[in-house]
Amino acid sequence: MLLHFHVDCIVLGMLKVEKNSWCPMAEQAISLIYRLAEHPDVICADIIKKQAAALLPPKPEASGGSCFDISNFVYCMNCEVIDNCIFS
């Protein structure tokens, strides 16, 4: 359950990583969660929710996240789905 308390840290780290390091870091973070956590699907769902919230604009007239941020979000979801299939 320790990893569940560090979700905010993981999400902030994913949002601030350099472009060339992002994919390997996200893949390894999600794989580590699936190896160590008791309920990794719950933790990864929380990460995806928080990432999506970070992409959405606070005001309806404001623009959303950049193309890079959106592609990172989709990549993170893809890694989570693959690891969840292996875990199940």
C-alpha positions as CSV (number, residue, x, y, z in Angstrom):
1,M,0.0,0.0,0.0
2,L,3.0,2.3,0.2
3,L,3.1,2.9,-3.5
4,H,-0.5,4.1,-3.4
5,F,0.5,7.1,-1.3
6,H,3.2,8.1,-3.8
7,V,0.8,8.4,-6.8
8,D,1.1,12.2,-6.8
9,C,4.8,12.0,-6.9
10,I,4.7,9.5,-9.8
11,V,2.3,11.7,-11.8
12,L,4.3,14.9,-11.2
13,G,7.5,13.0,-12.2
14,M,5.9,11.8,-15.4
15,L,4.8,15.3,-16.2
16,K,8.2,16.8,-15.7
17,V,10.6,14.3,-17.3
18,E,12.6,15.3,-20.4
19,K,11.1,14.3,-23.7
20,N,13.7,11.7,-24.5
21,S,13.4,10.0,-21.1
22,W,9.7,9.9,-20.7
23,C,8.7,6.6,-22.4
24,P,11.3,4.4,-20.7
25,M,10.6,6.0,-17.3
26,A,6.9,5.6,-17.6
27,E,7.2,2.0,-18.7
28,Q,9.6,1.1,-15.8
29,A,7.4,2.9,-13.2
30,I,4.3,1.0,-14.3
31,S,6.2,-2.3,-14.4
32,L,7.5,-1.7,-10.9
33,I,4.1,-0.9,-9.6
34,Y,2.8,-4.2,-11.1
35,R,5.7,-6.2,-9.5
36,L,5.5,-4.7,-6.0
37,A,1.9,-3.5,-5.3
38,E,-0.8,-5.5,-3.9
39,H,-3.5,-3.9,-6.1
40,P,-1.5,-2.4,-9.0
41,D,-4.6,-1.9,-11.2
42,V,-6.1,0.4,-8.6
43,I,-2.9,2.4,-8.3
44,C,-2.4,2.7,-12.1
45,A,-6.1,3.7,-12.5
46,D,-5.4,6.5,-10.0
47,I,-2.3,7.6,-12.0
48,I,-4.2,7.7,-15.2
49,K,-7.0,9.7,-13.6
50,K,-4.6,12.2,-12.2
51,Q,-2.7,12.4,-15.5
52,A,-6.0,13.1,-17.4
53,A,-6.9,15.8,-14.8
54,A,-3.6,17.5,-15.4
55,L,-4.3,17.5,-19.2
56,L,-7.8,19.0,-18.9
57,P,-7.9,22.8,-18.8
58,P,-9.3,24.4,-15.6
59,K,-11.6,26.6,-17.6
60,P,-13.8,25.4,-20.6
61,E,-12.5,28.2,-22.9
62,A,-8.8,27.3,-22.2
63,S,-6.9,24.9,-24.4
64,G,-5.9,21.4,-23.1
65,G,-2.5,19.8,-22.9
66,S,0.1,19.8,-25.6
67,C,0.4,17.0,-28.2
68,F,3.4,15.7,-26.3
69,D,1.4,15.5,-23.1
70,I,-1.5,13.8,-24.8
71,S,0.8,11.3,-26.4
72,N,2.4,10.6,-23.1
73,F,-1.0,10.0,-21.5
74,V,-1.9,7.5,-24.3
75,Y,1.5,5.8,-23.9
76,C,1.0,5.5,-20.2
77,M,-2.5,3.9,-20.7
78,N,-1.0,1.5,-23.2
79,C,1.7,0.4,-20.7
80,E,-0.8,-0.1,-18.0
81,V,-3.1,-2.2,-20.3
82,I,-0.2,-4.4,-21.3
83,D,1.0,-4.9,-17.7
84,N,-2.6,-5.5,-16.5
85,C,-3.1,-8.2,-19.2
86,I,0.2,-9.9,-18.0
87,F,-0.8,-9.5,-14.3
88,S,-4.3,-11.0,-14.8
